[in-house]
Amino acid sequence: MQRRTLLQLMSTLPLALSGGLHRAALAAPAPRNRVRPTDLAWPGPAQWRSLGEQVSGRLARLQAPFGPFAASPADARCAAALATLRNTFTLGDEPALTQTSGWLDAWTSQPSAYAVAAARTSDVAAAVNFARAHRLRLVVKGGGHSYQGTSDAPDSLLVWTRHMNDAQLHDAFVPYGCEGKIAPQPAVSLGAGAMWIDAYDAVTTRGGRYVQGGGCTTVGVAGLVQSGGFSNFSKNYGTAAAGLLEAEVVTADGQVRIANAANHADLFWALKGGGGGSFGIVTRLTLRTRGLPEQFGGVFFKLRATTDGAFRALLGKLVAFYRDALFNPHWGEQIGVEANTLDVNMVFQGLNKEQAALAWEPFLAAVRNDPAYVFDQAFTCLSIPARHMWDGAFFRQHAPGFMVDDPRGDAPAHHVLWKGDLDQAGWFIHGYKSGWLPATLLEAPRQDALAEALFRASRHWRVGLHFNKGLAGAPAAEIAAARDTATNPAACEAFALAIIAGGEGPRFPGMPDAHIDVGAAREHARRIGLAMAELYRVAPGAGSYVSESDYFCADWQQAFWGENYPRLARIKRKYDPDGLFFVRHGVGSEAWSDDGFTRL
């Protein structure tokens, strides 16, 4: 399961094609439905061979990674496959694997039938044309981080953009056709398969500037931008979608289009937060870059209340303190509320270490000498030069343990991951809920109600308050820019995104010891739902971030996009009238069955 796996798979392709495919003696499917390998209309060996030639041999037939070892888990190859599950970089480098292994009672990771390992835009166009001509289910994978299972699908053709990962800096970029309309500005152009660590290495570590991207370094650039895009410092820099200047995209007719403010402006708007994989396949993006502050930093501690009453009071103090001291562009990231404990992991920009520590002093003074509160982790305030925020070499020397290297010998030196994100490698979700909490809850008359809702929710499950994923409190210009995207406007009115979720380690089909205690997992999902219900009491109708949301969300159109959905639906019909691009709970997906094969 090393990087050479793809080449090995490709080397066997002629044999796979010459052997043909088993086809059941079934009537041809209805013309408007998609076909499967068991259907007579499924492409034959000669047709697959033709596609392989069009993409210069970058076509592979995929198989389930653990399929060959189900009966022999002691096989050394099985051990090698299991080792890949501990490295999110390796998971992304395998076209048959995904960063999430499944979701209870929802989906499990299953590879596509074939994959085009696209290296250039023409490869993507060839795959789109082939899928349209043969009525195939089409899937797009860049980083492969979709919690919703949209990075793969059985019986489909996968367009895998991982190798389109170049980065090019611009001192004075002007989008095509925008000369005289948009002033030149610093920017970066990124291939659709680039991860955010690739972007940060080029822009920040080597270029000395900032690009608004994702928090987890192995997340794909294209998917995050198309879903909105929040990161550690969104409270100051807005969303990644709002920073998009131009996109190259292959639409359903196989045409390569340049979308920006002057060309295909409606498509350009839809790509800014309308959800990945619904309007076309993005092959290149250009994002604005910004100047760096002098420092980035963080504040970390765990504070436990010794009684329920003390914890109630502590939550009241926290809500008031956040409103007075932290509700501004300087502060981002999260505070976990659980088991009478506050788990604080906040980041800051635009402040030095002393200023950041001083900001917390009123809160600390209120609890420091009170026996009702115990610090399970001491208050710590750290800062580093902003240019080293994603610099693996710097962390190896000065702060080992914060970041984890890709351990493979041929891995680029800049490929590093925040240690805390290792928990997501291949995880299997039991339940996941999110909701934007409106800033009106921070007003004095409503603070007590918010604190009480947090207390009641924490009786059921841990609540994560992701302050950087609500834009209220950000600069007015950044909020205005976010409103000019397809992202749910609720994000602009929220002080935080509440995330309540749980799961367990990798559970890929066929892997050894992949047993799931379904009863216990369903109980976890139930408790997660109860916790979110408590927050809905004070935030009824709260919208949800499309990338971090409930698989079973019933009102997904409203929850993910709010008032923007009708406009998105019109754009979908214009550029993809036959629904070639399908993403479950994506724009236009209500016209299809959950698996994307049957038109309703």
C-alpha positions as CSV (number, residue, x, y, z in Angstrom):
1,M,0.0,0.0,0.0
2,Q,2.9,2.4,-0.7
3,R,2.8,5.0,-3.4
4,R,3.9,2.5,-6.0
5,T,0.5,0.7,-5.5
6,L,-1.2,2.9,-8.1
7,L,1.5,2.0,-10.7
8,Q,1.2,-1.6,-9.9
9,L,-2.6,-1.4,-10.4
10,M,-2.1,0.3,-13.7
11,S,0.4,-2.3,-14.9
12,T,-2.4,-5.0,-14.5
13,L,-5.0,-3.0,-16.3
14,P,-4.5,-4.6,-19.8
15,L,-5.0,-8.0,-18.1
16,A,-8.1,-6.8,-16.3
17,L,-9.5,-5.4,-19.5
18,S,-8.8,-8.4,-21.7
19,G,-10.6,-10.6,-19.2
20,G,-13.8,-8.6,-19.6
21,L,-16.4,-8.1,-17.0
22,H,-19.2,-10.3,-15.7
23,R,-22.5,-8.9,-16.8
24,A,-25.9,-10.2,-15.6
25,A,-28.4,-11.0,-18.3
26,L,-30.6,-8.0,-17.4
27,A,-32.5,-5.6,-19.5
28,A,-30.7,-2.3,-20.2
29,P,-31.5,0.3,-17.5
30,A,-33.8,3.2,-18.2
31,P,-32.0,5.7,-20.3
32,R,-32.1,8.4,-17.6
33,N,-30.5,6.2,-14.9
34,R,-26.8,5.4,-14.5
35,V,-25.3,2.1,-15.3
36,R,-23.4,-0.4,-13.1
37,P,-20.8,-3.1,-14.1
38,T,-23.7,-5.7,-14.0
39,D,-25.6,-3.8,-16.7
40,L,-25.3,-4.5,-20.4
41,A,-24.7,-0.9,-21.1
42,W,-21.5,-0.9,-18.9
43,P,-18.5,0.0,-21.1
44,G,-16.6,-2.9,-22.6
45,P,-12.9,-3.6,-22.5
46,A,-12.2,-1.7,-25.7
47,Q,-14.0,1.3,-24.4
48,W,-12.1,1.3,-21.2
49,R,-8.9,0.8,-23.1
50,S,-9.7,3.8,-25.2
51,L,-10.2,6.0,-22.1
52,G,-6.8,4.7,-20.8
53,E,-5.1,5.8,-24.0
54,Q,-6.8,9.3,-23.8
55,V,-5.3,9.8,-20.3
56,S,-1.9,8.4,-21.2
57,G,-2.3,5.2,-19.2
58,R,-3.4,6.9,-16.0
59,L,-6.5,4.7,-15.6
60,A,-6.6,2.0,-12.9
61,R,-9.1,-0.6,-11.9
62,L,-9.5,-0.4,-8.1
63,Q,-10.2,-3.1,-5.5
64,A,-11.0,-2.9,-1.8
65,P,-7.7,-2.5,0.1
66,F,-8.5,-5.3,2.5
67,G,-10.5,-7.6,0.2
68,P,-7.6,-10.0,-0.6
69,F,-6.7,-10.4,3.1
70,A,-10.2,-11.0,4.6
71,A,-9.4,-14.7,4.9
72,S,-5.7,-14.3,5.8
73,P,-5.2,-11.4,8.2
74,A,-1.8,-12.7,9.1
75,D,-0.5,-11.9,5.6
76,A,2.4,-9.5,5.7
77,R,0.7,-7.4,3.0
78,C,-2.3,-7.0,5.4
79,A,0.0,-5.6,8.1
80,A,1.4,-3.2,5.5
81,A,-2.1,-2.1,4.6
82,L,-3.0,-1.6,8.2
83,A,0.0,0.6,8.7
84,T,-1.2,3.0,6.1
85,L,-4.3,3.7,8.2
86,R,-2.1,5.5,10.8
87,N,-0.9,8.1,8.2
88,T,-3.4,10.6,6.7
89,F,-0.9,11.4,3.9
90,T,-0.9,7.8,2.9
91,L,-4.7,7.6,3.0
92,G,-4.8,10.5,0.6
93,D,-2.2,8.8,-1.7
94,E,-4.3,5.7,-2.1
95,P,-7.2,6.1,-4.6
96,A,-9.1,3.2,-3.0
97,L,-9.0,4.7,0.5
98,T,-10.7,7.6,2.1
99,Q,-9.9,9.7,5.2
100,T,-13.1,8.6,6.9
101,S,-13.9,4.8,6.8
102,G,-17.7,5.2,7.2
103,W,-20.7,6.3,9.2
104,L,-22.9,4.2,11.4
105,D,-26.1,3.2,9.5
106,A,-25.1,5.5,6.6
107,W,-22.2,4.5,4.5
108,T,-18.9,2.6,4.4
109,S,-15.8,3.3,2.3
110,Q,-15.9,1.3,-0.9
111,P,-13.6,2.1,-3.8
112,S,-14.8,3.1,-7.2
113,A,-14.6,0.6,-10.1
114,Y,-12.0,2.6,-12.0
115,A,-10.0,5.7,-11.3
116,V,-8.4,8.3,-13.6
117,A,-5.3,9.6,-11.8
118,A,-5.5,13.0,-13.5
119,A,-2.3,14.8,-14.1
120,R,-3.6,17.6,-16.3
121,T,-6.9,19.2,-17.2
122,S,-7.4,17.2,-20.4
123,D,-7.4,14.0,-18.3
124,V,-10.3,15.4,-16.3
125,A,-12.2,16.4,-19.5
126,A,-11.7,13.0,-20.9
127,A,-13.1,11.3,-17.8
128,V,-16.1,13.7,-17.8
129,N,-16.8,13.0,-21.5
130,F,-16.5,9.2,-20.9
131,A,-18.9,9.3,-17.9
132,R,-21.4,11.4,-19.8
133,A,-21.3,9.2,-22.9
134,H,-21.7,6.0,-20.9
135,R,-24.0,7.2,-18.2
136,L,-21.6,6.4,-15.4
137,R,-21.7,7.6,-11.8
138,L,-18.8,10.1,-11.5
139,V,-16.9,10.8,-8.2
140,V,-14.2,13.4,-7.5
141,K,-11.5,13.0,-4.9
142,G,-8.8,15.4,-3.9
143,G,-8.0,15.2,-0.2
144,G,-10.6,12.6,0.4
145,H,-11.8,14.1,3.7
146,S,-15.5,14.0,3.2
147,Y,-17.4,12.9,6.3
148,Q,-20.4,12.3,4.1
149,G,-18.8,9.6,1.9
150,T,-18.6,11.7,-1.2
151,S,-15.0,10.8,-2.0
152,D,-15.8,7.4,-3.4
153,A,-18.7,5.2,-4.5
154,P,-19.0,1.6,-5.6
155,D,-19.5,1.0,-9.4
156,S,-18.4,4.5,-10.2
157,L,-15.6,6.3,-12.2
158,L,-13.3,8.2,-9.9
159,V,-11.6,11.4,-11.0
160,W,-8.6,11.5,-8.6
161,T,-6.8,14.9,-8.7
162,R,-4.1,14.2,-6.1
163,H,-1.3,14.6,-8.7
164,M,-2.5,18.0,-9.8
165,N,-0.8,19.7,-6.8
166,D,1.4,22.5,-8.2
167,A,1.6,25.9,-6.5
168,Q,2.6,29.2,-8.3
169,L,2.9,32.5,-6.5
170,H,1.9,35.8,-8.2
171,D,3.0,39.3,-7.2
172,A,0.2,41.0,-9.2
173,F,-2.5,38.7,-10.4
174,V,-5.5,39.9,-12.4
175,P,-8.2,37.4,-13.3
176,Y,-8.7,36.7,-17.0
177,G,-10.9,39.3,-18.6
178,C,-10.8,41.5,-15.5
179,E,-8.1,43.9,-16.7
180,G,-9.1,47.4,-15.6
181,K,-11.9,46.1,-13.4
182,I,-9.9,44.4,-10.6
183,A,-6.6,45.8,-9.4
184,P,-3.6,43.5,-9.5
185,Q,-3.0,41.7,-6.2
186,P,-0.7,39.0,-4.7
187,A,-2.2,35.6,-5.2
188,V,-1.4,31.9,-5.4
189,S,-2.6,29.4,-8.1
190,L,-3.0,25.8,-6.8
191,G,-3.7,22.6,-8.5
192,A,-7.0,21.0,-7.4
193,G,-5.2,18.1,-5.7
194,A,-3.0,20.2,-3.5
195,M,-3.3,19.9,0.2
196,W,-3.3,22.9,2.5
197,I,0.2,22.0,3.7
198,D,1.4,22.4,0.1
199,A,-0.3,25.8,0.0
200,Y,1.1,27.0,3.3
201,D,4.6,25.8,2.5
202,A,4.6,27.8,-0.7
203,V,2.8,30.9,0.5
204,T,3.8,31.2,4.2
205,T,6.9,29.3,4.9
206,R,8.7,30.2,1.7
207,G,6.7,33.2,0.5
208,G,6.2,35.1,3.8
209,R,2.5,35.7,3.2
210,Y,-0.8,34.3,4.3
211,V,-3.5,32.4,2.4
212,Q,-6.9,31.6,4.0
213,G,-7.2,27.8,4.0
214,G,-8.0,24.8,6.2
215,G,-6.9,23.9,9.7
216,C,-6.1,20.2,9.0
217,T,-3.1,20.2,6.7
218,T,-4.1,17.2,4.7
219,V,-7.4,18.6,3.6
220,G,-7.7,19.2,-0.1
221,V,-7.6,22.8,-1.3
222,A,-10.4,22.5,-3.9
223,G,-12.9,20.8,-1.7
224,L,-12.5,23.2,1.2
225,V,-12.9,26.3,-1.0
226,Q,-16.0,24.9,-2.7
227,S,-17.5,24.2,0.7
228,G,-16.8,27.6,2.2
229,G,-13.5,27.1,4.0
230,F,-12.8,28.0,7.7
231,S,-9.5,27.7,9.4
232,N,-7.7,28.7,12.6
233,F,-7.8,32.4,11.7
234,S,-11.1,32.8,9.9
235,K,-12.2,35.4,12.5
236,N,-9.7,37.8,10.9
237,Y,-9.3,36.6,7.3
238,G,-12.8,35.4,6.5
239,T,-13.5,32.3,4.4
240,A,-11.4,30.6,1.8
241,A,-14.3,30.8,-0.6
242,A,-14.3,34.6,-0.3
243,G,-10.6,34.7,-1.2
244,L,-11.2,32.8,-4.5
245,L,-10.2,35.0,-7.5
246,E,-10.5,32.5,-10.3
247,A,-11.1,28.9,-11.0
248,E,-10.5,26.6,-14.0
249,V,-13.3,24.1,-14.1
250,V,-14.5,21.3,-16.4
251,T,-18.2,21.4,-16.7
252,A,-20.6,18.6,-17.6
253,D,-20.3,19.2,-21.4
254,G,-16.6,18.5,-21.1
255,Q,-15.7,22.2,-21.7
256,V,-12.8,23.8,-19.8
257,R,-14.1,27.1,-18.5
258,I,-12.3,30.0,-16.6
259,A,-14.7,31.3,-14.0
260,N,-14.2,34.6,-12.3
261,A,-16.0,37.9,-11.6
262,A,-16.1,38.7,-15.3
263,N,-16.4,35.2,-16.9
264,H,-19.2,32.8,-16.0
265,A,-19.8,34.9,-12.9
266,D,-22.7,32.8,-11.8
267,L,-20.7,29.6,-11.9
268,F,-17.9,31.5,-10.1
269,W,-20.3,32.4,-7.3
270,A,-21.6,28.9,-7.0
271,L,-18.0,27.5,-6.7
272,K,-17.5,29.8,-3.7
273,G,-19.2,27.7,-1.1
274,G,-21.8,25.9,-3.2
275,G,-20.3,22.5,-2.4
276,G,-17.7,20.4,-4.1
277,G,-18.5,18.1,-7.0
278,S,-21.9,19.6,-7.9
279,F,-21.2,22.1,-10.6
280,G,-18.1,20.7,-12.3
281,I,-14.6,19.5,-11.5
282,V,-12.3,22.3,-10.5
283,T,-8.7,21.7,-11.8
284,R,-7.0,24.9,-10.7
285,L,-7.8,27.7,-8.2
286,T,-6.3,31.1,-7.7
287,L,-6.6,32.6,-4.2
288,R,-5.7,36.0,-2.8
289,T,-2.8,36.2,-0.3
290,R,-2.3,38.6,2.5
291,G,0.4,40.1,4.6
292,L,1.4,38.1,7.7
293,P,1.2,39.4,11.3
294,E,4.4,39.2,13.3
295,Q,3.2,36.3,15.4
296,F,0.7,33.5,15.6
297,G,0.1,31.9,19.0
298,G,-2.1,29.8,21.2
299,V,-3.6,29.5,24.7
300,F,-4.1,26.1,26.2
301,F,-5.5,24.8,29.6
302,K,-8.1,22.5,31.1
303,L,-10.2,23.7,34.0
304,R,-12.5,21.4,36.0
305,A,-15.4,22.3,38.3
306,T,-15.8,20.1,41.3
307,T,-19.6,20.3,41.3
308,D,-22.4,20.7,38.8
309,G,-23.3,24.0,40.4
310,A,-19.8,25.3,40.1
311,F,-19.7,24.2,36.4
312,R,-23.0,26.1,35.7
313,A,-21.5,29.2,37.2
314,L,-18.2,28.6,35.3
315,L,-20.1,28.5,32.0
316,G,-21.8,31.8,32.8
317,K,-18.4,33.3,33.5
318,L,-17.1,31.9,30.2
319,V,-19.9,33.3,28.0
320,A,-19.6,36.8,29.5
321,F,-15.8,36.7,29.3
322,Y,-15.8,35.6,25.7
323,R,-18.2,38.4,24.8
324,D,-16.1,41.1,26.5
325,A,-12.6,39.9,25.8
326,L,-12.4,37.4,22.9
327,F,-15.2,38.3,20.6
328,N,-13.0,40.0,18.0
329,P,-10.7,39.2,15.0
330,H,-7.8,38.2,17.3
331,W,-9.1,34.9,18.6
332,G,-10.1,31.7,17.0
333,E,-10.3,27.9,17.4
334,Q,-12.2,26.2,20.1
335,I,-13.2,25.4,23.7
336,G,-14.6,22.0,24.5
337,V,-17.4,21.8,27.1
338,E,-17.6,18.3,28.7
339,A,-17.9,16.5,32.0
340,N,-17.7,19.7,34.1
341,T,-14.5,20.6,32.3
342,L,-13.5,23.4,29.9
343,D,-10.8,22.2,27.5
344,V,-9.4,25.5,26.0
345,N,-7.4,25.4,22.8
346,M,-7.5,28.9,21.4
347,V,-5.3,30.6,18.8
348,F,-4.5,34.2,18.3
349,Q,-3.1,36.6,15.7
350,G,-2.4,40.3,15.8
351,L,-1.2,40.1,19.4
352,N,2.1,39.3,21.1
353,K,2.4,36.7,23.8
354,E,2.1,39.2,26.6
355,Q,-1.0,40.8,25.2
356,A,-2.7,37.4,24.7
357,A,-1.9,36.3,28.2
358,L,-3.2,39.6,29.6
359,A,-6.5,39.2,27.8
360,W,-7.2,36.0,29.8
361,E,-6.3,37.5,33.2
362,P,-9.9,38.6,34.2
363,F,-11.2,35.0,33.6
364,L,-8.2,33.4,35.4
365,A,-8.5,35.7,38.3
366,A,-12.1,34.8,38.9
367,V,-11.3,31.1,39.3
368,R,-7.6,30.9,40.3
369,N,-8.2,30.9,44.1
370,D,-11.6,29.3,44.2
371,P,-11.5,25.7,45.6
372,A,-14.5,24.9,43.3
373,Y,-12.2,24.9,40.3
374,V,-9.1,22.8,39.5
375,F,-6.6,23.2,36.7
376,D,-6.1,19.7,35.2
377,Q,-3.8,21.3,32.6
378,A,-2.0,24.6,33.6
379,F,-2.6,27.8,31.6
380,T,0.0,28.0,28.8
381,C,0.4,30.8,26.3
382,L,2.8,30.3,23.4
383,S,3.7,32.3,20.3
384,I,5.9,31.8,17.3
385,P,6.9,33.9,14.3
386,A,4.0,33.7,11.9
387,R,6.1,32.6,9.0
388,H,6.8,29.3,10.9
389,M,3.2,28.4,11.7
390,W,3.3,25.5,9.2
391,D,7.1,25.0,9.0
392,G,7.9,21.4,9.8
393,A,11.7,22.1,10.1
394,F,11.0,24.8,12.7
395,F,8.7,22.6,14.8
396,R,11.2,19.7,14.7
397,Q,13.8,21.9,16.2
398,H,11.9,24.2,18.6
399,A,8.6,22.4,19.5
400,P,8.8,18.7,18.8
401,G,5.5,16.9,19.5
402,F,3.1,19.6,18.1
403,M,3.4,18.4,14.5
404,V,3.8,14.9,13.1
405,D,5.9,14.1,10.0
406,D,4.8,11.9,7.1
407,P,7.1,9.0,8.1
408,R,7.6,7.6,4.6
409,G,11.2,7.9,3.3
410,D,10.2,9.6,0.0
411,A,7.8,12.1,1.6
412,P,8.4,15.8,1.0
413,A,10.0,17.5,4.1
414,H,7.2,20.0,4.4
415,H,4.5,17.3,4.8
416,V,3.5,17.7,8.4
417,L,0.3,17.3,10.3
418,W,-1.0,18.7,13.6
419,K,-0.7,15.9,16.1
420,G,-4.3,16.2,17.2
421,D,-5.6,15.5,13.7
422,L,-4.2,12.0,13.8
423,D,-7.3,11.0,15.6
424,Q,-9.3,11.5,12.4
425,A,-7.2,9.1,10.3
426,G,-9.7,6.6,8.9
427,W,-12.2,7.2,11.7
428,F,-15.6,5.7,11.7
429,I,-18.4,8.1,12.7
430,H,-21.1,7.2,15.2
431,G,-22.8,10.6,15.1
432,Y,-22.1,14.2,14.0
433,K,-24.1,17.4,14.5
434,S,-23.2,21.0,13.9
435,G,-25.0,24.3,14.2
436,W,-24.1,28.0,13.9
437,L,-24.9,29.8,17.2
438,P,-26.1,33.4,16.5
439,A,-24.2,36.2,18.1
440,T,-27.4,37.5,19.6
441,L,-26.9,34.8,22.2
442,L,-23.9,36.8,23.5
443,E,-26.1,39.8,24.4
444,A,-26.6,40.2,28.1
445,P,-30.3,39.2,28.3
446,R,-29.5,35.8,26.6
447,Q,-26.1,34.9,28.1
448,D,-27.7,32.9,30.9
449,A,-29.8,30.9,28.5
450,L,-26.8,30.1,26.4
451,A,-24.8,29.0,29.5
452,E,-27.6,26.8,30.6
453,A,-28.0,25.2,27.2
454,L,-24.3,24.4,27.2
455,F,-24.6,22.9,30.6
456,R,-27.5,20.7,29.7
457,A,-25.9,19.6,26.4
458,S,-22.7,18.7,28.2
459,R,-24.7,16.2,30.3
460,H,-25.1,14.1,27.2
461,W,-21.9,14.7,25.1
462,R,-18.9,16.9,24.6
463,V,-19.7,20.2,22.8
464,G,-17.0,21.9,20.8
465,L,-17.4,25.7,20.3
466,H,-15.4,26.5,17.2
467,F,-15.3,30.3,17.4
468,N,-13.3,30.6,14.1
469,K,-16.1,29.0,12.2
470,G,-18.6,31.8,12.9
471,L,-17.8,35.2,11.3
472,A,-19.6,37.5,13.7
473,G,-16.9,39.7,15.3
474,A,-14.7,39.6,12.2
475,P,-13.8,42.8,10.2
476,A,-16.8,44.2,8.3
477,A,-14.9,43.8,5.0
478,E,-14.5,40.0,5.6
479,I,-18.1,39.6,6.5
480,A,-19.2,41.4,3.3
481,A,-16.9,39.2,1.2
482,A,-18.4,36.1,2.8
483,R,-21.9,37.3,2.0
484,D,-20.8,37.5,-1.6
485,T,-20.4,33.7,-1.6
486,A,-22.8,30.8,-1.7
487,T,-22.1,29.9,2.0
488,N,-25.1,30.0,4.3
489,P,-25.5,33.6,5.5
490,A,-26.0,32.2,9.0
491,A,-22.2,31.8,9.2
492,C,-21.9,35.6,9.0
493,E,-24.3,36.1,12.0
494,A,-22.8,33.4,14.2
495,F,-20.2,33.8,16.9
496,A,-19.3,30.1,16.7
497,L,-20.1,26.7,15.1
498,A,-21.1,24.2,17.7
499,I,-19.8,20.7,16.8
500,I,-21.0,17.6,18.7
501,A,-19.5,14.3,17.3
502,G,-18.1,10.9,18.1
503,G,-16.7,7.8,16.6
504,E,-14.0,5.2,16.8
505,G,-10.9,4.1,15.0
506,P,-10.7,2.9,11.3
507,R,-13.4,0.4,10.3
508,F,-12.7,-0.2,6.6
509,P,-14.6,-3.2,5.2
510,G,-12.6,-6.4,5.4
511,M,-9.9,-5.1,7.7
512,P,-9.1,-7.4,10.7
513,D,-10.7,-6.5,14.0
514,A,-13.2,-4.2,12.3
515,H,-16.0,-5.2,14.5
516,I,-18.4,-2.5,15.5
517,D,-20.5,-2.6,18.7
518,V,-23.6,-1.4,16.9
519,G,-25.6,-1.1,20.1
520,A,-23.0,1.1,21.8
521,A,-22.5,3.2,18.7
522,R,-26.2,3.9,18.3
523,E,-26.3,4.9,21.9
524,H,-23.5,7.4,21.2
525,A,-25.4,8.7,18.3
526,R,-28.5,9.1,20.4
527,R,-26.7,11.1,23.1
528,I,-25.1,13.3,20.5
529,G,-28.6,14.1,19.2
530,L,-29.8,14.9,22.7
531,A,-26.9,17.3,23.2
532,M,-27.6,19.1,20.0
533,A,-31.3,19.3,20.8
534,E,-30.4,21.3,23.9
535,L,-28.6,23.9,21.8
536,Y,-31.5,24.0,19.3
537,R,-33.6,25.3,22.2
538,V,-31.7,28.6,22.2
539,A,-30.8,28.5,18.5
540,P,-33.8,27.1,16.6
541,G,-33.2,26.6,12.9
542,A,-29.5,27.0,13.3
543,G,-27.7,26.4,9.9
544,S,-25.0,23.8,9.5
545,Y,-21.6,23.9,7.8
546,V,-21.9,21.6,4.8
547,S,-18.4,20.0,5.4
548,E,-19.1,19.3,9.0
549,S,-22.7,18.2,9.3
550,D,-25.2,15.4,10.0
551,Y,-25.5,12.8,7.3
552,F,-29.2,12.4,8.2
553,C,-30.0,16.1,8.0
554,A,-33.5,16.3,6.6
555,D,-33.7,20.0,5.7
556,W,-30.2,20.1,4.2
557,Q,-31.0,22.7,1.5
558,Q,-31.9,25.2,4.2
559,A,-29.3,24.1,6.7
560,F,-26.4,24.2,4.3
561,W,-27.2,27.2,2.1
562,G,-30.2,29.0,3.5
563,E,-31.6,31.7,1.2
564,N,-28.9,30.9,-1.4
565,Y,-30.2,27.5,-2.3
566,P,-32.7,28.6,-5.0
567,R,-30.0,30.6,-6.9
568,L,-27.6,27.6,-6.6
569,A,-30.3,25.3,-8.0
570,R,-30.8,27.6,-11.1
571,I,-27.0,27.6,-11.7
572,K,-26.9,23.8,-11.4
573,R,-29.6,23.4,-14.0
574,K,-27.8,25.8,-16.4
575,Y,-24.4,24.1,-16.3
576,D,-25.4,20.5,-15.5
577,P,-29.0,20.1,-16.8
578,D,-28.8,16.2,-16.8
579,G,-27.3,15.9,-13.4
580,L,-23.9,14.3,-14.4
581,F,-22.3,15.6,-11.2
582,F,-24.0,14.1,-8.2
583,V,-23.1,14.5,-4.5
584,R,-25.6,13.2,-1.9
585,H,-27.2,16.3,-0.3
586,G,-25.5,18.4,-2.8
587,V,-27.2,21.0,-5.0
588,G,-29.7,19.2,-7.3
589,S,-29.3,15.8,-5.6
590,E,-33.0,15.7,-4.7
591,A,-33.6,14.5,-8.3
592,W,-31.7,11.3,-7.6
593,S,-31.7,8.3,-5.3
594,D,-29.3,8.4,-2.3
595,D,-26.7,6.4,-4.2
596,G,-26.9,8.6,-7.2
597,F,-27.9,5.9,-9.7
598,T,-31.6,6.3,-10.1
599,R,-33.4,9.4,-11.2
600,L,-36.5,10.0,-9.1
